[in-house]
Amino acid sequence: MNMFAPALLAAAVLAAPATAAPRDTPDVQLQKALAGRVAGEPVRCISTTAITSTQIIDKKAIIYRVGSTLYVNEPQTGADQLNDFDALLNRWAGPQLCRTDSLQLLDRTSRIPRGFVVLGDFVPYKKAPAAAK
């Protein structure tokens, strides 16, 4: 046996990538994104020009930021296809996104279509008011 073999084996073990921590479930991811916020009454549409960011929760929901409000949309159809590595394409881009609108899911790298979702209602979440002291 080579006298350097134990040292090489130890170096190989140390250089091996660490096992990735398990990802939170979609429900936990959504809870974390909405921490400190309270739900309002669902709305049918939101203004596309007011959306400042979008976040996809795998197999669960799409979160749209409009100012300080987060609108959560749990699609009526296709939620099981949502992937946070996807891009969303609205083929009928108009001034609003509404319930029953269809969005195409595109692989972010290849831009190849891989499915679609049909939107549900948009539930607004606003920051909870600070408790009085």
C-alpha positions in Angstrom: 0.0 0.0 0.0 1.2 3.5 -0.9 2.3 5.4 2.2 0.4 8.5 0.9 -2.9 6.5 0.4 -4.4 7.3 3.8 -3.6 11.0 3.4 -5.1 11.0 -0.1 -8.2 9.3 1.1 -8.7 11.8 4.0 -8.2 14.7 1.5 -10.8 13.1 -0.8 -13.3 12.8 2.0 -12.8 16.4 3.1 -13.1 17.7 -0.5 -16.4 15.8 -1.1 -19.4 18.1 -1.3 -21.6 18.3 1.8 -25.0 16.8 1.5 -27.5 19.6 0.7 -29.9 20.4 3.5 -33.4 19.3 2.7 -35.6 22.0 1.2 -38.6 23.2 3.1 -41.9 21.9 1.9 -44.0 24.3 -0.3 -46.3 25.0 2.7 -43.3 26.0 4.9 -41.8 28.1 2.1 -45.1 30.0 1.7 -45.4 30.5 5.5 -41.9 31.9 5.7 -42.6 34.3 2.8 -45.8 35.5 4.5 -44.4 35.7 8.0 -45.7 38.8 9.8 -48.5 39.5 7.3 -52.2 39.1 7.5 -54.5 38.0 4.7 -57.1 40.3 3.2 -60.1 39.6 1.0 -59.3 37.9 -2.3 -59.4 39.9 -5.5 -60.0 38.8 -9.1 -57.3 40.9 -10.7 -54.1 42.9 -10.0 -52.4 45.5 -12.2 -49.4 44.2 -14.2 -47.8 47.6 -14.3 -47.7 47.7 -10.4 -45.9 44.3 -10.0 -42.4 44.8 -8.8 -41.4 41.1 -8.3 -42.6 37.6 -8.6 -41.7 34.5 -6.6 -42.7 30.9 -7.4 -43.3 28.5 -4.6 -42.7 25.0 -6.0 -45.9 23.1 -6.8 -47.9 25.6 -4.7 -48.3 29.2 -5.5 -47.0 32.4 -7.2 -46.4 35.5 -5.1 -46.6 38.9 -6.7 -45.2 42.0 -4.9 -47.2 45.2 -5.5 -45.7 47.9 -3.3 -45.6 46.5 0.2 -48.4 44.1 -0.4 -47.8 40.4 -1.4 -50.5 38.8 -3.6 -50.6 35.1 -3.4 -52.1 33.2 -6.3 -52.7 29.4 -5.9 -53.5 28.4 -9.5 -56.7 26.6 -10.2 -54.9 24.3 -12.7 -51.2 23.4 -13.1 -49.9 24.3 -9.6 -48.3 20.9 -9.5 -46.1 22.0 -12.4 -44.8 25.2 -10.7 -41.0 25.2 -10.3 -39.0 28.0 -8.9 -36.5 27.7 -11.8 -39.2 28.5 -14.3 -40.1 31.8 -16.0 -43.7 32.8 -16.4 -45.0 34.0 -19.8 -48.3 35.8 -20.2 -49.1 35.6 -23.9 -52.0 38.0 -23.7 -50.2 40.7 -21.8 -52.6 43.4 -20.7 -52.9 45.9 -18.0 -54.1 43.2 -15.5 -53.6 39.6 -14.5 -56.9 38.1 -13.6 -58.4 34.9 -12.3 -58.7 32.3 -15.1 -55.7 33.9 -17.0 -53.3 31.2 -18.4 -49.6 31.6 -17.9 -47.1 29.5 -19.7 -44.2 28.0 -17.8 -40.8 28.2 -19.5 -37.5 26.6 -18.6 -35.5 29.6 -17.5 -32.3 28.4 -19.3 -33.6 26.9 -22.5 -36.8 28.9 -22.8 -38.6 25.7 -23.8 -42.3 25.7 -22.8 -42.9 23.0 -20.2 -46.5 23.6 -19.0 -49.0 26.2 -18.0 -51.1 27.3 -15.0 -54.6 28.8 -14.8 -54.7 31.5 -12.2 -57.0 31.6 -9.2 -57.9 34.5 -7.0 -55.2 36.8 -5.7 -55.1 37.0 -1.9 -53.4 40.2 -0.6 -51.1 39.9 2.4 -50.2 43.1 4.2 -47.8 43.6 7.1 -49.5 43.1 10.4 -50.0 46.4 12.4 -47.5 46.9 15.2 -48.8 46.0 18.6 -49.5 49.0 20.9 -47.2 49.2 23.9 
